Amino acid sequence: MSERIIRGQIEFEITGVNEHEAEGEMLIAEGVVNSLGSVQAGALIWFADVVAMSLVLGGEQPQEGMDNFPVALTLNAHLLANRREGHLVARARWVLRGQAMSTVRTEVRDDAGQLLLDLTSTHVNIR
C-alpha cells in the first residue's frame, strides 16, 4: 500500500443556543470533502456532535482546562444522504434531559431541508 497524506479542515459556526435547541451552520468546502467530492462522513458526525455538545453546555463556550465537559458516551449516527456543495444546518434538540445523563438528537440538513445525518448522542451531565 502506498503511503498517502490526507488533510482536511472543518469549519462551522454555532448560530444559536437556547434552553430547547442548538443550531449550527457549515459551508461545504474543500477541507471536508472526500476523494469522491462529497462531505466525508466523519466531518458530518463531528459537526453534529459539536452542535449537540453546545446544547448540553447551554451555550457556554468550551475551553481547554474546563472543570467539567459533557462527554458523549454514545454516538449513534445514520448517514442518509450526502452533498457536494451548499450549506448544511445542524439542529440539536433534547430527547431526554436527566439528572445524570442526557440524550440529544441532532439532524443535519442541506439547503433544501433534506435530512443528511441523524445523530443521537448520550452525554454525562456536567451540572
C-alpha positions as CSV (number, residue, x, y, z in Angstrom):
1,M,0.0,0.0,0.0
2,S,1.4,3.4,-0.9
3,E,1.7,6.0,1.7
4,R,-0.7,8.9,1.4
5,I,-1.1,12.1,3.4
6,I,-4.7,13.0,3.9
7,R,-5.5,16.5,5.0
8,G,-8.8,18.2,5.9
9,Q,-10.1,21.2,7.7
10,I,-13.6,21.6,9.2
11,E,-15.1,25.0,10.0
12,F,-18.6,25.8,11.1
13,E,-20.5,28.3,13.3
14,I,-22.8,27.7,16.2
15,T,-25.5,30.1,15.3
16,G,-27.8,29.8,18.3
17,V,-28.3,28.0,21.6
18,N,-31.3,28.3,23.9
19,E,-32.9,26.1,26.5
20,H,-34.5,23.8,24.0
21,E,-32.2,23.6,21.0
22,A,-28.8,24.5,19.5
23,E,-28.1,25.2,15.8
24,G,-25.0,25.4,13.7
25,E,-24.2,26.1,10.0
26,M,-21.4,24.8,7.8
27,L,-20.4,25.6,4.3
28,I,-19.3,22.6,2.3
29,A,-15.7,23.4,1.4
30,E,-12.7,21.6,0.1
31,G,-11.4,20.7,3.5
32,V,-14.5,18.5,4.4
33,V,-15.0,16.5,1.2
34,N,-13.7,13.0,0.5
35,S,-12.0,11.8,-2.6
36,L,-15.4,11.4,-4.4
37,G,-16.2,15.1,-3.7
38,S,-18.9,14.7,-1.2
39,V,-18.8,15.5,2.5
40,Q,-16.7,13.0,4.5
41,A,-19.0,11.1,7.0
42,G,-16.7,11.9,9.9
43,A,-17.0,15.7,9.2
44,L,-20.8,15.4,9.3
45,I,-20.6,13.5,12.6
46,W,-18.1,16.0,14.1
47,F,-20.3,18.9,13.1
48,A,-23.4,17.3,14.6
49,D,-21.6,16.2,17.8
50,V,-20.3,19.7,18.5
51,V,-23.8,21.2,18.0
52,A,-25.2,18.6,20.4
53,M,-22.4,19.5,22.9
54,S,-23.3,23.2,22.6
55,L,-26.8,22.3,23.7
56,V,-25.6,20.3,26.6
57,L,-23.3,23.2,27.6
58,G,-26.1,25.6,27.4
59,G,-24.3,27.9,25.1
60,E,-21.1,28.1,27.3
61,Q,-18.0,28.3,25.2
62,P,-15.8,25.1,25.6
63,Q,-12.3,25.9,26.7
64,E,-9.2,24.0,27.4
65,G,-8.9,23.0,31.1
66,M,-12.6,23.2,31.8
67,D,-13.6,21.6,35.1
68,N,-16.5,19.8,33.5
69,F,-17.2,18.7,30.0
70,P,-20.2,17.0,28.5
71,V,-18.5,13.7,27.4
72,A,-20.5,11.8,24.9
73,L,-20.9,8.2,26.0
74,T,-22.7,7.0,22.8
75,L,-23.0,8.3,19.3
76,N,-25.5,6.6,17.0
77,A,-25.3,8.1,13.5
78,H,-27.4,7.3,10.4
79,L,-26.0,8.8,7.2
80,L,-29.0,9.1,4.9
81,A,-27.7,11.3,2.1
82,N,-24.8,13.4,1.1
83,R,-23.9,16.6,-0.7
84,R,-21.1,18.1,-2.8
85,E,-21.9,21.8,-2.3
86,G,-24.0,24.2,-0.4
87,H,-24.7,24.9,3.2
88,L,-25.6,22.5,6.0
89,V,-27.6,23.2,9.1
90,A,-27.4,21.1,12.2
91,R,-30.2,21.4,14.8
92,A,-29.8,19.6,18.2
93,R,-32.8,19.0,20.5
94,W,-33.3,17.2,23.8
95,V,-34.7,13.7,23.7
96,L,-34.2,13.2,27.5
97,R,-32.8,15.7,30.0
98,G,-32.0,13.6,33.0
99,Q,-30.0,14.3,36.2
100,A,-27.1,12.1,35.5
101,M,-27.2,11.7,31.7
102,S,-29.0,13.4,28.8
103,T,-29.8,12.3,25.3
104,V,-29.7,14.7,22.3
105,R,-31.0,14.1,18.7
106,T,-29.2,16.2,16.1
107,E,-30.2,16.4,12.5
108,V,-28.1,17.8,9.7
109,R,-30.0,19.0,6.7
110,D,-29.0,20.6,3.3
111,D,-30.2,23.9,1.8
112,A,-33.4,22.3,0.6
113,G,-34.1,20.8,4.0
114,Q,-33.3,17.2,3.1
115,L,-32.1,15.1,6.0
116,L,-28.5,14.0,5.6
117,L,-27.5,12.8,9.0
118,D,-29.5,11.8,12.1
119,L,-27.3,11.6,15.2
120,T,-28.4,10.5,18.7
121,S,-25.9,11.1,21.4
122,T,-25.9,10.4,25.2
123,H,-23.9,12.7,27.4
124,V,-22.8,12.7,31.1
125,N,-24.4,15.8,32.6
126,I,-21.9,18.3,33.8
127,R,-24.1,20.4,36.0
